[in-house]
Amino acid sequence: MTPPDDQHLADESKRLLLLGRRVLVVEDEYFIADEIRRFLIDHGANVVGPFPNMAMGLDLLAAREVDCAVLDIDLHGESVFPLAHALRAKSVPWVYVTGYHARDIPSGLEGTAYIAKPINETALIGALHGLI
């Protein structure tokens, strides 16, 4: 049996960046939500959701602990910012993954990571890893 090469070790290390972390995903576009879910699972996360609206995210947050969250800003015309406030109140970090501009984030909710769509897996995982 040959020993693993450096690339194999790097890939395995990368896959484990979020090992066991509970990540809440709130995204209303099915294919984007599924892509985020797959990225997170590939990196060892336990995905909570994805949920297509803020109310479901708030209900989950009231019932379970999460380590971090991935939020779309606009959920079929509904703002995700009340959920962001609830996350902040519980000291849960989050990443915005959105087509909106960073300047659209209201005062008091900035300072979190921001990833523009289309999503780059490396950027998303790096941003989450930097928060937790």
GUVO-795898 format. One record per atom (N, C-alpha, C, O): residue number from 1; residue in three letters; atom name; x, y, z. Coordinates in steps of 0.05 Angstrom, whole numbers. Each point is the difference from the previous one (the first is absolute). Layout:
// residues N
<mivex NUM,"ALA","CA",<X,Y,Z>> ...
END
This chain:
// residues 132
<mivex 1,"MET","N",<17,-24,0>> <mivex 1,"MET","CA",<-17,24,0>> <mivex 1,"MET","C",<18,25,0>> <mivex 1,"MET","O",<19,1,16>> <mivex 2,"THR","N",<-25,18,-33>> <mivex 2,"THR","CA",<16,24,-2>> <mivex 2,"THR","C",<-11,21,20>> <mivex 2,"THR","O",<-24,2,4>> <mivex 3,"PRO","N",<42,13,7>> <mivex 3,"PRO","CA",<-9,21,19>> <mivex 3,"PRO","C",<-15,22,-15>> <mivex 3,"PRO","O",<5,4,-24>> <mivex 4,"PRO","N",<-23,10,38>> <mivex 4,"PRO","CA",<-15,22,-14>> <mivex 4,"PRO","C",<19,22,-8>> <mivex 4,"PRO","O",<19,6,15>> <mivex 5,"ASP","N",<-25,6,-38>> <mivex 5,"ASP","CA",<17,22,-8>> <mivex 5,"ASP","C",<-10,26,13>> <mivex 5,"ASP","O",<-20,1,13>> <mivex 6,"ASP","N",<36,21,-17>> <mivex 6,"ASP","CA",<-7,25,13>> <mivex 6,"ASP","C",<-27,11,-9>> <mivex 6,"ASP","O",<-14,11,17>> <mivex 7,"GLN","N",<7,-15,-42>> <mivex 7,"GLN","CA",<-26,9,-10>> <mivex 7,"GLN","C",<-23,-14,14>> <mivex 7,"GLN","O",<-20,12,7>> <mivex 8,"HIS","N",<23,-39,-3>> <mivex 8,"HIS","CA",<-20,-15,13>> <mivex 8,"HIS","C",<-4,9,29>> <mivex 8,"HIS","O",<-22,4,9>> <mivex 9,"LEU","N",<45,2,5>> <mivex 9,"LEU","CA",<-2,9,28>> <mivex 9,"LEU","C",<-13,28,1>> <mivex 9,"LEU","O",<-15,6,18>> <mivex 10,"ALA","N",<22,11,-38>> <mivex 10,"ALA","CA",<-12,27,0>> <mivex 10,"ALA","C",<-30,-2,-6>> <mivex 10,"ALA","O",<-15,15,13>> <mivex 11,"ASP","N",<7,-32,-31>> <mivex 11,"ASP","CA",<-29,-4,-6>> <mivex 11,"ASP","C",<-15,-10,25>> <mivex 11,"ASP","O",<-22,10,6>> <mivex 12,"GLU","N",<34,-29,8>> <mivex 12,"GLU","CA",<-13,-11,24>> <mivex 12,"GLU","C",<-2,21,22>> <mivex 12,"GLU","O",<-20,2,14>> <mivex 13,"SER","N",<41,14,-10>> <mivex 13,"SER","CA",<0,21,19>> <mivex 13,"SER","C",<-21,21,-6>> <mivex 13,"SER","O",<-14,9,18>> <mivex 14,"LYS","N",<12,-2,-43>> <mivex 14,"LYS","CA",<-20,19,-10>> <mivex 14,"LYS","C",<-28,-11,6>> <mivex 14,"LYS","O",<-18,15,8>> <mivex 15,"ARG","N",<14,-41,-13>> <mivex 15,"ARG","CA",<-26,-12,3>> <mivex 15,"ARG","C",<-10,2,29>> <mivex 15,"ARG","O",<-24,-1,6>> <mivex 16,"LEU","N",<43,2,13>> <mivex 16,"LEU","CA",<-7,-1,28>> <mivex 16,"LEU","C",<-2,27,13>> <mivex 16,"LEU","O",<-3,2,25>> <mivex 17,"LEU","N",<5,20,-40>> <mivex 17,"LEU","CA",<0,26,11>> <mivex 17,"LEU","C",<-25,6,18>> <mivex 17,"LEU","O",<2,14,20>> <mivex 18,"LEU","N",<-25,-25,-28>> <mivex 18,"LEU","CA",<-24,5,15>> <mivex 18,"LEU","C",<-11,-24,14>> <mivex 18,"LEU","O",<-24,-2,6>> <mivex 19,"LEU","N",<41,-18,-2>> <mivex 19,"LEU","CA",<-8,-25,12>> <mivex 19,"LEU","C",<-17,3,25>> <mivex 19,"LEU","O",<9,12,20>> <mivex 20,"GLY","N",<-33,-22,-22>> <mivex 20,"GLY","CA",<-18,0,23>> <mivex 20,"GLY","C",<-14,26,6>> <mivex 20,"GLY","O",<-17,2,18>> <mivex 21,"ARG","N",<23,19,-33>> <mivex 21,"ARG","CA",<-12,26,5>> <mivex 21,"ARG","C",<-29,0,-11>> <mivex 21,"ARG","O",<-5,-10,-22>> <mivex 22,"ARG","N",<-13,21,38>> <mivex 22,"ARG","CA",<-28,2,-8>> <mivex 22,"ARG","C",<-4,26,-15>> <mivex 22,"ARG","O",<3,22,12>> <mivex 23,"VAL","N",<-9,-23,-38>> <mivex 23,"VAL","CA",<-2,24,-16>> <mivex 23,"VAL","C",<-28,3,-10>> <mivex 23,"VAL","O",<-10,-17,-15>> <mivex 24,"LEU","N",<-3,38,23>> <mivex 24,"LEU","CA",<-27,7,-9>> <mivex 24,"LEU","C",<2,13,-27>> <mivex 24,"LEU","O",<16,18,-5>> <mivex 25,"VAL","N",<-32,-28,-14>> <mivex 25,"VAL","CA",<-1,11,-27>> <mivex 25,"VAL","C",<-28,10,-6>> <mivex 25,"VAL","O",<-20,-14,2>> <mivex 26,"VAL","N",<18,40,-9>> <mivex 26,"VAL","CA",<-25,13,-7>> <mivex 26,"VAL","C",<3,12,-28>> <mivex 26,"VAL","O",<13,21,-3>> <mivex 27,"GLU","N",<-24,-34,-17>> <mivex 27,"GLU","CA",<3,8,-28>> <mivex 27,"GLU","C",<-26,-9,-15>> <mivex 27,"GLU","O",<-8,-23,3>> <mivex 28,"ASP","N",<-4,42,-17>> <mivex 28,"ASP","CA",<-25,-6,-13>> <mivex 28,"ASP","C",<2,-13,-28>> <mivex 28,"ASP","O",<-20,-11,-9>> <mivex 29,"GLU","N",<42,12,-4>> <mivex 29,"GLU","CA",<4,-12,-26>> <mivex 29,"GLU","C",<9,-29,4>> <mivex 29,"GLU","O",<22,-5,10>> <mivex 30,"TYR","N",<-38,-14,-19>> <mivex 30,"TYR","CA",<5,-28,5>> <mivex 30,"TYR","C",<28,-9,-8>> <mivex 30,"TYR","O",<14,-12,15>> <mivex 31,"PHE","N",<-7,18,-40>> <mivex 31,"PHE","CA",<26,-10,-10>> <mivex 31,"PHE","C",<24,13,14>> <mivex 31,"PHE","O",<20,-14,5>> <mivex 32,"ILE","N",<-23,39,2>> <mivex 32,"ILE","CA",<22,13,16>> <mivex 32,"ILE","C",<1,-12,28>> <mivex 32,"ILE","O",<22,-6,10>> <mivex 33,"ALA","N",<-45,2,2>> <mivex 33,"ALA","CA",<-1,-12,27>> <mivex 33,"ALA","C",<13,-28,0>> <mivex 33,"ALA","O",<15,-7,18>> <mivex 34,"ASP","N",<-21,-8,-39>> <mivex 34,"ASP","CA",<11,-27,-2>> <mivex 34,"ASP","C",<30,1,-5>> <mivex 34,"ASP","O",<15,-16,11>> <mivex 35,"GLU","N",<-6,35,-27>> <mivex 35,"GLU","CA",<29,3,-4>> <mivex 35,"GLU","C",<14,7,26>> <mivex 35,"GLU","O",<21,-12,6>> <mivex 36,"ILE","N",<-31,31,9>> <mivex 36,"ILE","CA",<11,7,26>> <mivex 36,"ILE","C",<1,-24,18>> <mivex 36,"ILE","O",<20,-6,13>> <mivex 37,"ARG","N",<-43,-9,-12>> <mivex 37,"ARG","CA",<-2,-24,17>> <mivex 37,"ARG","C",<22,-20,-7>> <mivex 37,"ARG","O",<13,-11,18>> <mivex 38,"ARG","N",<-9,6,-44>> <mivex 38,"ARG","CA",<21,-19,-8>> <mivex 38,"ARG","C",<28,10,7>> <mivex 38,"ARG","O",<16,-16,10>> <mivex 39,"PHE","N",<-11,41,-14>> <mivex 39,"PHE","CA",<27,11,7>> <mivex 39,"PHE","C",<5,-4,30>> <mivex 39,"PHE","O",<21,-10,7>> <mivex 40,"LEU","N",<-41,16,9>> <mivex 40,"LEU","CA",<4,-3,29>> <mivex 40,"LEU","C",<3,-29,9>> <mivex 40,"LEU","O",<18,-6,16>> <mivex 41,"ILE","N",<-34,-12,-27>> <mivex 41,"ILE","CA",<3,-28,7>> <mivex 41,"ILE","C",<27,-10,-9>> <mivex 41,"ILE","O",<13,-16,15>> <mivex 42,"ASP","N",<-3,24,-38>> <mivex 42,"ASP","CA",<26,-8,-10>> <mivex 42,"ASP","C",<23,9,19>> <mivex 42,"ASP","O",<21,-12,-1>> <mivex 43,"HIS","N",<-27,32,17>> <mivex 43,"HIS","CA",<21,10,18>> <mivex 43,"HIS","C",<-6,-8,29>> <mivex 43,"HIS","O",<11,12,19>> <mivex 44,"GLY","N",<-29,-32,-15>> <mivex 44,"GLY","CA",<-4,-12,26>> <mivex 44,"GLY","C",<-22,12,17>> <mivex 44,"GLY","O",<-4,-8,23>> <mivex 45,"ALA","N",<-10,28,-33>> <mivex 45,"ALA","CA",<-21,14,15>> <mivex 45,"ALA","C",<-25,-17,3>> <mivex 45,"ALA","O",<-6,-17,-17>> <mivex 46,"ASN","N",<-8,22,38>> <mivex 46,"ASN","CA",<-28,-10,4>> <mivex 46,"ASN","C",<-18,23,-9>> <mivex 46,"ASN","O",<-3,19,15>> <mivex 47,"VAL","N",<-10,-22,-37>> <mivex 47,"VAL","CA",<-17,21,-11>> <mivex 47,"VAL","C",<-27,-1,13>> <mivex 47,"VAL","O",<-13,-21,1>> <mivex 48,"VAL","N",<4,44,8>> <mivex 48,"VAL","CA",<-26,4,12>> <mivex 48,"VAL","C",<-16,15,-21>> <mivex 48,"VAL","O",<5,24,-5>> <mivex 49,"GLY","N",<-25,-37,-7>> <mivex 49,"GLY","CA",<-14,12,-23>> <mivex 49,"GLY","C",<8,-15,-25>> <mivex 49,"GLY","O",<7,-23,0>> <mivex 50,"PRO","N",<-7,37,-22>> <mivex 50,"PRO","CA",<-5,29,-3>> <mivex 50,"PRO","C",<-30,6,2>> <mivex 50,"PRO","O",<-17,-16,-6>> <mivex 51,"PHE","N",<12,41,15>> <mivex 51,"PHE","CA",<-27,10,3>> <mivex 51,"PHE","C",<-4,23,-20>> <mivex 51,"PHE","O",<18,16,-5>> <mivex 52,"PRO","N",<-42,-15,-7>> <mivex 52,"PRO","CA",<-5,20,-21>> <mivex 52,"PRO","C",<-10,26,9>> <mivex 52,"PRO","O",<-4,19,-16>> <mivex 53,"ASN","N",<-1,-16,43>> <mivex 53,"ASN","CA",<-10,26,10>> <mivex 53,"ASN","C",<9,5,28>> <mivex 53,"ASN","O",<10,-17,14>> <mivex 54,"MET","N",<-13,43,-7>> <mivex 54,"MET","CA",<11,9,26>> <mivex 54,"MET","C",<-15,-13,23>> <mivex 54,"MET","O",<13,-7,20>> <mivex 55,"ALA","N",<-39,4,-22>> <mivex 55,"ALA","CA",<-16,-11,23>> <mivex 55,"ALA","C",<10,-28,7>> <mivex 55,"ALA","O",<2,-7,24>> <mivex 56,"MET","N",<4,-10,-44>> <mivex 56,"MET","CA",<10,-27,6>> <mivex 56,"MET","C",<27,2,13>> <mivex 56,"MET","O",<6,-15,19>> <mivex 57,"GLY","N",<11,34,-27>> <mivex 57,"GLY","CA",<26,4,12>> <mivex 57,"GLY","C",<-3,9,29>> <mivex 57,"GLY","O",<15,-10,17>> <mivex 58,"LEU","N",<-33,28,-12>> <mivex 58,"LEU","CA",<-5,10,28>> <mivex 58,"LEU","C",<-10,-23,17>> <mivex 58,"LEU","O",<8,-3,23>> <mivex 59,"ASP","N",<-27,-13,-33>> <mivex 59,"ASP","CA",<-10,-22,15>> <mivex 59,"ASP","C",<22,-20,8>> <mivex 59,"ASP","O",<1,-9,22>> <mivex 60,"LEU","N",<16,3,-42>> <mivex 60,"LEU","CA",<22,-18,6>> <mivex 60,"LEU","C",<19,11,21>> <mivex 60,"LEU","O",<8,-14,18>> <mivex 61,"LEU","N",<-2,40,-21>> <mivex 61,"LEU","CA",<19,13,18>> <mivex 61,"LEU","C",<-11,0,29>> <mivex 61,"LEU","O",<15,-2,19>> <mivex 62,"ALA","N",<-42,3,-16>> <mivex 62,"ALA","CA",<-12,-1,26>> <mivex 62,"ALA","C",<1,-28,12>> <mivex 62,"ALA","O",<0,-3,25>> <mivex 63,"ALA","N",<1,-17,-42>> <mivex 63,"ALA","CA",<-2,-28,9>> <mivex 63,"ALA","C",<27,-14,3>> <mivex 63,"ALA","O",<3,-18,16>> <mivex 64,"ARG","N",<17,27,-32>> <mivex 64,"ARG","CA",<26,-14,0>> <mivex 64,"ARG","C",<23,19,0>> <mivex 64,"ARG","O",<-2,23,-8>> <mivex 65,"GLU","N",<24,-33,17>> <mivex 65,"GLU","CA",<25,16,-1>> <mivex 65,"GLU","C",<14,-4,-27>> <mivex 65,"GLU","O",<-1,-22,-11>> <mivex 66,"VAL","N",<12,43,1>> <mivex 66,"VAL","CA",<16,-2,-25>> <mivex 66,"VAL","C",<27,14,6>> <mivex 66,"VAL","O",<2,18,17>> <mivex 67,"ASP","N",<18,-26,-33>> <mivex 67,"ASP","CA",<27,12,4>> <mivex 67,"ASP","C",<3,25,-18>> <mivex 67,"ASP","O",<15,18,7>> <mivex 68,"CYS","N",<-28,-18,-30>> <mivex 68,"CYS","CA",<2,23,-19>> <mivex 68,"CYS","C",<-23,-3,-20>> <mivex 68,"CYS","O",<-14,-20,0>> <mivex 69,"ALA","N",<12,40,-17>> <mivex 69,"ALA","CA",<-22,-1,-20>> <mivex 69,"ALA","C",<9,12,-27>> <mivex 69,"ALA","O",<19,16,-1>> <mivex 70,"VAL","N",<-33,-25,-19>> <mivex 70,"VAL","CA",<4,11,-28>> <mivex 70,"VAL","C",<-27,12,-7>> <mivex 70,"VAL","O",<-20,-15,-1>> <mivex 71,"LEU","N",<19,41,-5>> <mivex 71,"LEU","CA",<-25,13,-5>> <mivex 71,"LEU","C",<-1,14,-27>> <mivex 71,"LEU","O",<19,14,-7>> <mivex 72,"ASP","N",<-40,-17,-8>> <mivex 72,"ASP","CA",<-6,16,-23>> <mivex 72,"ASP","C",<-15,25,11>> <mivex 72,"ASP","O",<-15,-3,19>> <mivex 73,"ILE","N",<20,26,-30>> <mivex 73,"ILE","CA",<-12,25,10>> <mivex 73,"ILE","C",<-30,2,-8>> <mivex 73,"ILE","O",<-16,7,16>> <mivex 74,"ASP","N",<10,-14,-41>> <mivex 74,"ASP","CA",<-27,2,-10>> <mivex 74,"ASP","C",<-12,-27,-4>> <mivex 74,"ASP","O",<10,-16,-16>> <mivex 75,"LEU","N",<-32,10,31>> <mivex 75,"LEU","CA",<-13,-26,-1>> <mivex 75,"LEU","C",<-28,4,-12>> <mivex 75,"LEU","O",<-19,4,14>> <mivex 76,"HIS","N",<18,-4,-41>> <mivex 76,"HIS","CA",<-25,5,-14>> <mivex 76,"HIS","C",<-13,26,9>> <mivex 76,"HIS","O",<-24,0,6>> <mivex 77,"GLY","N",<40,21,-4>> <mivex 77,"GLY","CA",<-10,26,7>> <mivex 77,"GLY","C",<0,6,30>> <mivex 77,"GLY","O",<-7,22,8>> <mivex 78,"GLU","N",<14,-42,8>> <mivex 78,"GLU","CA",<0,4,29>> <mivex 78,"GLU","C",<29,3,9>> <mivex 78,"GLU","O",<18,-15,-9>> <mivex 79,"SER","N",<-13,34,26>> <mivex 79,"SER","CA",<27,5,10>> <mivex 79,"SER","C",<8,-20,21>> <mivex 79,"SER","O",<-17,-8,17>> <mivex 80,"VAL","N",<42,-1,-17>> <mivex 80,"VAL","CA",<10,-19,20>> <mivex 80,"VAL","C",<10,15,25>> <mivex 80,"VAL","O",<9,-14,19>> <mivex 81,"PHE","N",<-9,40,-19>> <mivex 81,"PHE","CA",<13,15,22>> <mivex 81,"PHE","C",<-12,-6,28>> <mivex 81,"PHE","O",<16,1,19>> <mivex 82,"PRO","N",<-42,-6,-16>> <mivex 82,"PRO","CA",<-9,-7,27>> <mivex 82,"PRO","C",<14,-26,10>> <mivex 82,"PRO","O",<6,-3,24>> <mivex 83,"LEU","N",<-1,-16,-42>> <mivex 83,"LEU","CA",<15,-24,8>> <mivex 83,"LEU","C",<28,7,7>> <mivex 83,"LEU","O",<12,-12,19>> <mivex 84,"ALA","N",<1,30,-34>> <mivex 84,"ALA","CA",<27,8,6>> <mivex 84,"ALA","C",<1,13,28>> <mivex 84,"ALA","O",<19,-5,15>> <mivex 85,"HIS","N",<-39,21,-8>> <mivex 85,"HIS","CA",<-1,12,27>> <mivex 85,"HIS","C",<-2,-22,21>> <mivex 85,"HIS","O",<13,1,21>> <mivex 86,"ALA","N",<-29,-22,-26>> <mivex 86,"ALA","CA",<-3,-22,19>> <mivex 86,"ALA","C",<26,-15,3>> <mivex 86,"ALA","O",<8,-8,22>> <mivex 87,"LEU","N",<6,4,-45>> <mivex 87,"LEU","CA",<26,-13,2>> <mivex 87,"LEU","C",<20,16,16>> <mivex 87,"LEU","O",<14,-10,17>> <mivex 88,"ARG","N",<-14,36,-22>> <mivex 88,"ARG","CA",<18,18,15>> <mivex 88,"ARG","C",<-6,-1,30>> <mivex 88,"ARG","O",<19,-1,16>> <mivex 89,"ALA","N",<-44,0,-9>> <mivex 89,"ALA","CA",<-8,-1,29>> <mivex 89,"ALA","C",<10,-26,13>> <mivex 89,"ALA","O",<5,0,24>> <mivex 90,"LYS","N",<-2,-21,-40>> <mivex 90,"LYS","CA",<9,-26,11>> <mivex 90,"LYS","C",<30,-3,-4>> <mivex 90,"LYS","O",<12,-21,5>> <mivex 91,"SER","N",<2,42,-16>> <mivex 91,"SER","CA",<28,-1,-6>> <mivex 91,"SER","C",<8,-22,-19>> <mivex 91,"SER","O",<21,-13,2>> <mivex 92,"VAL","N",<-39,9,-22>> <mivex 92,"VAL","CA",<5,-20,-21>> <mivex 92,"VAL","C",<10,15,-25>> <mivex 92,"VAL","O",<-15,17,-10>> <mivex 93,"PRO","N",<39,-23,0>> <mivex 93,"PRO","CA",<10,14,-24>> <mivex 93,"PRO","C",<-14,-10,-25>> <mivex 93,"PRO","O",<-10,-22,-1>> <mivex 94,"TRP","N",<9,39,-19>> <mivex 94,"TRP","CA",<-12,-8,-25>> <mivex 94,"TRP","C",<14,13,-24>> <mivex 94,"TRP","O",<16,19,3>> <mivex 95,"VAL","N",<-22,-31,-26>> <mivex 95,"VAL","CA",<11,9,-26>> <mivex 95,"VAL","C",<-24,7,-17>> <mivex 95,"VAL","O",<-19,-15,-2>> <mivex 96,"TYR","N",<20,39,-11>> <mivex 96,"TYR","CA",<-20,6,-20>> <mivex 96,"TYR","C",<9,-12,-26>> <mivex 96,"TYR","O",<23,5,-8>> <mivex 97,"VAL","N",<-40,-19,-6>> <mivex 97,"VAL","CA",<5,-9,-28>> <mivex 97,"VAL","C",<-23,11,-16>> <mivex 97,"VAL","O",<-23,-9,2>> <mivex 98,"THR","N",<29,29,-18>> <mivex 98,"THR","CA",<-21,16,-12>> <mivex 98,"THR","C",<7,13,-26>> <mivex 98,"THR","O",<24,3,-7>> <mivex 99,"GLY","N",<-44,5,-8>> <mivex 99,"GLY","CA",<4,16,-24>> <mivex 99,"GLY","C",<0,29,6>> <mivex 99,"GLY","O",<6,17,-17>> <mivex 100,"TYR","N",<-14,-10,42>> <mivex 100,"TYR","CA",<0,28,9>> <mivex 100,"TYR","C",<28,10,5>> <mivex 100,"TYR","O",<19,-15,2>> <mivex 101,"HIS","N",<-16,41,-1>> <mivex 101,"HIS","CA",<26,13,5>> <mivex 101,"HIS","C",<3,2,30>> <mivex 101,"HIS","O",<-19,3,15>> <mivex 102,"ALA","N",<44,-3,-6>> <mivex 102,"ALA","CA",<6,2,29>> <mivex 102,"ALA","C",<-11,26,12>> <mivex 102,"ALA","O",<-6,1,23>> <mivex 103,"ARG","N",<4,20,-39>> <mivex 103,"ARG","CA",<-11,25,10>> <mivex 103,"ARG","C",<-30,-2,7>> <mivex 103,"ARG","O",<-10,18,13>> <mivex 104,"ASP","N",<-3,-39,-22>> <mivex 104,"ASP","CA",<-29,-4,6>> <mivex 104,"ASP","C",<-4,-11,28>> <mivex 104,"ASP","O",<-23,-3,9>> <mivex 105,"ILE","N",<44,-4,5>> <mivex 105,"ILE","CA",<-2,-12,27>> <mivex 105,"ILE","C",<-4,23,20>> <mivex 105,"ILE","O",<16,18,0>> <mivex 106,"PRO","N",<-37,-19,16>> <mivex 106,"PRO","CA",<-5,22,18>> <mivex 106,"PRO","C",<21,2,23>> <mivex 106,"PRO","O",<14,-19,6>> <mivex 107,"SER","N",<-13,43,4>> <mivex 107,"SER","CA",<18,6,23>> <mivex 107,"SER","C",<-6,-20,23>> <mivex 107,"SER","O",<-23,-5,6>> <mivex 108,"GLY","N",<44,-5,5>> <mivex 108,"GLY","CA",<-3,-19,22>> <mivex 108,"GLY","C",<1,-29,-8>> <mivex 108,"GLY","O",<4,-18,16>> <mivex 109,"LEU","N",<-7,14,-42>> <mivex 109,"LEU","CA",<2,-28,-11>> <mivex 109,"LEU","C",<23,-3,-19>> <mivex 109,"LEU","O",<4,-22,-11>> <mivex 110,"GLU","N",<12,43,7>> <mivex 110,"GLU","CA",<23,-3,-16>> <mivex 110,"GLU","C",<23,-13,16>> <mivex 110,"GLU","O",<-4,-5,24>> <mivex 111,"GLY","N",<26,1,-36>> <mivex 111,"GLY","CA",<22,-12,15>> <mivex 111,"GLY","C",<1,-30,-1>> <mivex 111,"GLY","O",<19,-12,10>> <mivex 112,"THR","N",<-40,0,-21>> <mivex 112,"THR","CA",<1,-29,-4>> <mivex 112,"THR","C",<12,-5,-28>> <mivex 112,"THR","O",<4,19,-16>> <mivex 113,"ALA","N",<1,-43,10>> <mivex 113,"ALA","CA",<11,-7,-26>> <mivex 113,"ALA","C",<-21,4,-22>> <mivex 113,"ALA","O",<-24,-3,5>> <mivex 114,"TYR","N",<33,9,-29>> <mivex 114,"TYR","CA",<-18,6,-22>> <mivex 114,"TYR","C",<11,-14,-25>> <mivex 114,"TYR","O",<23,5,-7>> <mivex 115,"ILE","N",<-39,-23,-5>> <mivex 115,"ILE","CA",<8,-14,-25>> <mivex 115,"ILE","C",<-20,7,-21>> <mivex 115,"ILE","O",<-24,-4,4>> <mivex 116,"ALA","N",<34,15,-26>> <mivex 116,"ALA","CA",<-18,7,-23>> <mivex 116,"ALA","C",<-6,-25,-16>> <mivex 116,"ALA","O",<17,-18,-3>> <mivex 117,"LYS","N",<-42,16,-7>> <mivex 117,"LYS","CA",<-7,-22,-18>> <mivex 117,"LYS","C",<10,7,-27>> <mivex 117,"LYS","O",<2,24,-7>> <mivex 118,"PRO","N",<6,-43,-10>> <mivex 118,"PRO","CA",<-1,-29,5>> <mivex 118,"PRO","C",<20,-8,21>> <mivex 118,"PRO","O",<21,13,4>> <mivex 119,"ILE","N",<-27,-34,10>> <mivex 119,"ILE","CA",<16,-9,23>> <mivex 119,"ILE","C",<25,-14,-8>> <mivex 119,"ILE","O",<1,-16,-18>> <mivex 120,"ASN","N",<21,23,31>> <mivex 120,"ASN","CA",<26,-13,-3>> <mivex 120,"ASN","C",<4,-17,25>> <mivex 120,"ASN","O",<0,11,23>> <mivex 121,"GLU","N",<3,-37,-26>> <mivex 121,"GLU","CA",<2,-18,22>> <mivex 121,"GLU","C",<23,8,19>> <mivex 121,"GLU","O",<-3,0,24>> <mivex 122,"THR","N",<26,6,-35>> <mivex 122,"THR","CA",<23,7,16>> <mivex 122,"THR","C",<-5,25,17>> <mivex 122,"THR","O",<7,1,23>> <mivex 123,"ALA","N",<-20,19,-35>> <mivex 123,"ALA","CA",<-6,24,15>> <mivex 123,"ALA","C",<-20,-5,22>> <mivex 123,"ALA","O",<3,10,22>> <mivex 124,"LEU","N",<-23,-26,-27>> <mivex 124,"LEU","CA",<-21,-6,20>> <mivex 124,"LEU","C",<13,-15,23>> <mivex 124,"LEU","O",<-4,7,23>> <mivex 125,"ILE","N",<18,-28,-29>> <mivex 125,"ILE","CA",<12,-16,22>> <mivex 125,"ILE","C",<21,16,15>> <mivex 125,"ILE","O",<1,-2,25>> <mivex 126,"GLY","N",<15,17,-39>> <mivex 126,"GLY","CA",<19,17,14>> <mivex 126,"GLY","C",<-13,21,18>> <mivex 126,"GLY","O",<9,5,22>> <mivex 127,"ALA","N",<-31,7,-31>> <mivex 127,"ALA","CA",<-14,20,16>> <mivex 127,"ALA","C",<-11,-13,25>> <mivex 127,"ALA","O",<2,11,22>> <mivex 128,"LEU","N",<-15,-34,-25>> <mivex 128,"LEU","CA",<-11,-14,24>> <mivex 128,"LEU","C",<22,-9,19>> <mivex 128,"LEU","O",<-2,3,24>> <mivex 129,"HIS","N",<24,-13,-35>> <mivex 129,"HIS","CA",<22,-9,17>> <mivex 129,"HIS","C",<11,24,15>> <mivex 129,"HIS","O",<9,-3,23>> <mivex 130,"GLY","N",<-8,26,-35>> <mivex 130,"GLY","CA",<10,24,13>> <mivex 130,"GLY","C",<-18,10,23>> <mivex 130,"GLY","O",<8,15,17>> <mivex 131,"LEU","N",<-33,-24,-18>> <mivex 131,"LEU","CA",<-20,10,21>> <mivex 131,"LEU","C",<-1,-19,24>> <mivex 131,"LEU","O",<-7,9,22>> <mivex 132,"ILE","N",<13,-34,-26>> <mivex 132,"ILE","CA",<-4,-19,22>> <mivex 132,"ILE","C",<27,-11,11>> <mivex 132,"ILE","O",<0,-16,19>> 
END
